[in-house]
């Protein structure tokens, strides 16, 4: 079986092995694949592993050997799913991809907004704290999260993980499927 990894650098910046896939067949990995390179690289391949390289109807028409596309992301937006069905190609994604990392980053941004870490770091590095006449030094008001309400839009896997993490700060959470207007 011929397996082509089209956007390998998205999932593997060089710190993991494609060995598990190599046990399944002949693997060729590219860091990035442009639209112009796609057909040539996929000729004769049965399996495509992609992240951003798009598969539309025209691509499916030119790749008769293709049987499977693995999308290295949570969505399927780079694949025309109807064209895949029409050509008998199975498409999968990685439903847990970046759930924890995205929720963690949400917490980091929330803490930046409430604790002004970046502002204080820059100020301290510029010597402002040393010049401050008081031990307590603030460049702006800090907001304590305990007792605050966090509105989470969308309670999928990432939203649920954000709710769990936010609860450790003493927040209560409400959620909605879309932004309230």
matplotlib code that plots the C-alpha trace (Angstrom):
import matplotlib.pyplot as plt

x = [0.0, 1.3, 0.8, 1.6, 1.9, 1.2, 1.6, 3.9, 5.4, 1.9, 1.9, 5.6, 8.1, 10.7, 10.3, 8.2, 8.5, 6.2, 7.2, 3.6, 2.5, 5.6, 4.4, 1.3, 3.0, 5.4, 5.4, 6.5, 6.4, 6.4, 6.6, 4.1, 2.3, 0.9, -2.1, 0.1, 2.1, -0.8, -1.7, 1.9, 2.7, -0.5, -0.3, -0.9, -1.4, -4.2, -3.8, -3.4, -2.6, -3.3, -3.7, -4.2, -3.9, -7.4, -9.2, -12.0, -14.0, -11.3, -8.7, -10.8, -11.4, -7.6, -6.8, -8.6, -6.4, -7.3, -9.2, -8.6, -7.8, -6.7, -7.1, -4.6, -7.1, -10.5, -12.4, -13.0, -13.1, -10.2, -12.1, -15.2, -17.0, -19.6, -16.9, -15.2, -18.4, -19.0, -15.5, -15.8, -13.0, -13.2, -12.3, -11.4, -10.2, -8.5, -11.4, -9.2, -6.6, -5.5, -8.4, -6.2, -3.8, -6.6, -8.3, -4.9, -4.3, -7.8, -6.8, -3.5, -5.4, -7.9, -5.1, -3.4, -6.6, -7.2, -3.6, -1.9, 1.2, 2.7, 2.3, 3.8, 6.7, 7.6, 7.3, 9.5, 12.1, 12.2, 13.0, 9.6, 9.2, 12.7, 11.7, 8.4, 8.2, 5.9, 6.5, 3.1, 3.4, 0.5, 0.3, -3.4, -6.3, -6.1, -9.3, -9.8, -11.6, -13.2, -16.9, -17.0, -19.1, -17.5, -19.7, -18.5, -19.8, -20.1, -19.8, -18.1, -14.9, -12.9, -15.6, -16.1, -12.4, -12.3, -15.2, -13.3, -10.2, -12.0, -13.8, -10.5, -10.3, -13.6, -15.6, -19.1, -19.8, -22.7, -22.8, -24.6, -24.4, -23.9, -23.0, -26.0, -27.0]
y = [0.0, 3.5, 6.1, 9.7, 12.2, 15.6, 18.0, 16.1, 19.1, 20.0, 16.9, 16.1, 18.8, 16.1, 14.6, 11.6, 8.6, 7.6, 4.0, 2.8, 3.8, 2.3, -1.1, -0.7, 0.2, 2.3, 5.8, 9.0, 12.1, 15.7, 18.7, 20.8, 20.1, 22.9, 22.4, 22.3, 19.3, 17.3, 15.2, 14.3, 13.3, 11.2, 9.3, 5.6, 6.2, 4.6, 6.6, 10.4, 12.0, 15.7, 18.8, 21.7, 20.2, 20.3, 17.5, 18.8, 17.0, 17.7, 16.0, 12.9, 12.6, 12.5, 10.0, 6.7, 4.6, 6.8, 4.8, 6.8, 10.3, 10.9, 14.6, 15.6, 18.0, 18.1, 19.2, 18.0, 21.4, 20.6, 17.6, 17.7, 15.0, 14.5, 13.9, 11.5, 9.6, 9.6, 8.1, 5.6, 7.3, 7.0, 10.2, 10.4, 13.1, 13.3, 14.3, 14.8, 16.7, 19.7, 19.5, 19.9, 22.3, 24.6, 24.6, 25.3, 28.1, 29.5, 29.5, 31.2, 34.0, 34.3, 34.7, 37.3, 39.3, 39.1, 39.2, 41.3, 39.1, 40.5, 44.1, 43.4, 41.4, 44.2, 46.7, 44.8, 44.1, 47.9, 48.4, 49.9, 47.7, 48.5, 52.2, 51.7, 53.2, 50.3, 46.6, 46.0, 46.9, 46.9, 48.4, 47.8, 46.3, 42.5, 40.5, 37.5, 34.7, 33.1, 33.8, 35.1, 33.6, 32.3, 32.1, 29.3, 29.3, 25.7, 22.9, 20.3, 18.6, 21.7, 23.7, 21.0, 20.9, 24.7, 24.4, 21.8, 23.9, 27.1, 25.5, 25.0, 28.8, 29.0, 30.2, 29.1, 28.4, 29.0, 27.9, 28.5, 27.0, 30.5, 34.0, 35.7, 38.9]
z = [0.0, -0.9, 1.8, 1.3, 4.1, 2.5, 5.4, 7.7, 9.5, 10.9, 13.0, 13.2, 13.4, 13.5, 17.0, 16.2, 13.9, 11.1, 11.9, 12.7, 9.3, 7.7, 9.0, 6.8, 3.6, 1.6, 3.2, 1.6, 3.8, 2.7, 5.1, 3.0, -0.3, -2.5, -4.7, -7.7, -6.3, -5.0, -8.0, -8.8, -5.3, -4.9, -8.1, -7.3, -3.6, -1.7, 1.5, 2.0, 5.3, 5.2, 7.3, 5.0, 1.5, 0.1, -1.8, -4.0, -6.7, -9.4, -7.2, -6.6, -10.3, -10.9, -8.1, -8.9, -6.5, -3.4, -0.8, 2.5, 3.7, 7.2, 8.2, 10.9, 12.5, 14.2, 11.1, 7.6, 5.9, 3.5, 2.0, -0.2, 1.6, -1.1, -3.7, -1.3, -0.9, -4.6, -5.1, -2.3, -0.2, 3.6, 5.4, 9.1, 11.4, 14.9, 17.2, 20.2, 18.4, 20.5, 22.9, 26.0, 24.3, 23.1, 26.5, 28.2, 25.8, 26.6, 30.2, 29.4, 27.5, 30.3, 32.9, 30.7, 30.6, 34.3, 35.6, 33.0, 33.1, 29.8, 30.9, 34.3, 32.9, 30.5, 33.3, 35.7, 33.0, 32.4, 36.1, 37.2, 40.2, 41.5, 41.3, 42.9, 46.4, 47.6, 47.8, 46.1, 42.4, 40.0, 36.5, 36.3, 38.2, 38.6, 38.4, 40.7, 38.8, 41.9, 41.9, 38.3, 35.6, 32.4, 29.3, 27.1, 23.5, 22.3, 24.8, 22.6, 23.7, 23.9, 25.6, 28.2, 28.9, 29.3, 31.8, 33.8, 33.9, 34.7, 37.6, 39.3, 39.5, 41.3, 38.3, 37.5, 33.8, 31.5, 27.9, 24.7, 21.3, 19.7, 20.7, 22.3, 20.6]

ax = plt.figure().add_subplot(projection="3d")
ax.plot(x, y, z, "-o")
ax.set_aspect("equal")
plt.show()
